[in-house]
Amino acid sequence: MGNLTIKQLRYFEALALHGHFGQAANSCAISQPALSLQIKELETQLGIVLFERGSRQVRLTTFGEDFAHRVRNILRSVEELQDLARASRDRLSGRLRIGVIPTIAPYLLPTIIGNLKRINGDLDIHVRETMTSKLIQELAEGRIDTAIVALPVSEPSFTEVGLFSENFVLVRPNSDAGQPVPDGETLRNLRLLLLEEGHCFRDQALSFCNIQSAPSDGGLDGSSLSTLVQMVSAGIGVTLIPEMAVALESGSGAVSVARFKHPEPSRTIGMIWRKTSPLVQQLMQVAEVVKRSAESLRTSQIKV
């Protein structure tokens, strides 16, 4: 068996993750034929088939699944060696892989990236936007360096750093403007539009209304806050959004925004990273940038 290369292992991991040659090739910034050739050479070197090839999708063989687990451990160790080198520098530098949940990314991420780039224009920032459960998995596997999420996540292997809190506001049709603002119990009797299953913001909204689970006839499970606001504008129901989303979303439809009475529903936003990460000093710098970015965004937005 010939010598396996880190590049081959990265290509293998990409194909195992995407299950599609084209998507895996795009993620690796190479052509599909080049990726196919590397995978074929890897299988030849090992003397065993790693993937079942279908017309639209590829799947790991039984051996491939075991191989994938070991490859992830190897690549994570390689990445930790690179992290050690980065940790020896005082300032942020090199590649920074940040995960962000969808109810934060569109509103805060541009400011964060701009501020990070001002600190170091050579910083190579990679962003992953997905739901908390996936970010936790990818962080544990070493696919990202840190994630900006709603706390707590309560994972023993992660460090959690709270950065700021923000309230939720009520979005309802313009025709309801001026009406008394319902409390959580009253919202239970209204048509409350929610994000689809898996979004932590959905669970937070249900908790405020003291609802264990959304009714099956709730009207809509949206994939984004923008969709929910548009449905409110169409008169389908009401929804909750975080304060940071008000400036961007409230102007996109015929809706009114109102604050709840005390105690207002809220969430705590923070950063998480692996306790074993050698980049603690650098990630604390990032956390401070995120905190300042949120403060500047809050002061620049129109008050509800």
Secondary structure, DSSP 8 states (H G I E B T S, - for coil): -----HHHHHHHHHHHHHSSHHHHHHHHTS-HHHHHHHHHHHHHHHTS--EEE-SS-EEE-HHHHHHHHHHHHHHHHHHHHHHHHHHTSSS--SEEEEEE-TTTHHHHHHHHHHHHHHH-TT-EEEEEE--HHHHHHHHHTTS-SEEEEEE----TTEEEEEEEEEEEEEEEEGGGTTS----HHHHTTS-B-EE-TT-HHHHHHHHHTT-SS--TTSS-EESSHHHHHHHHHTTS-BEEEEGGGHHHHGGGSSEEEEE--SS--EEEEEEEEETT-TTHHHHHHHHHHHHHHHHHHHHHS---
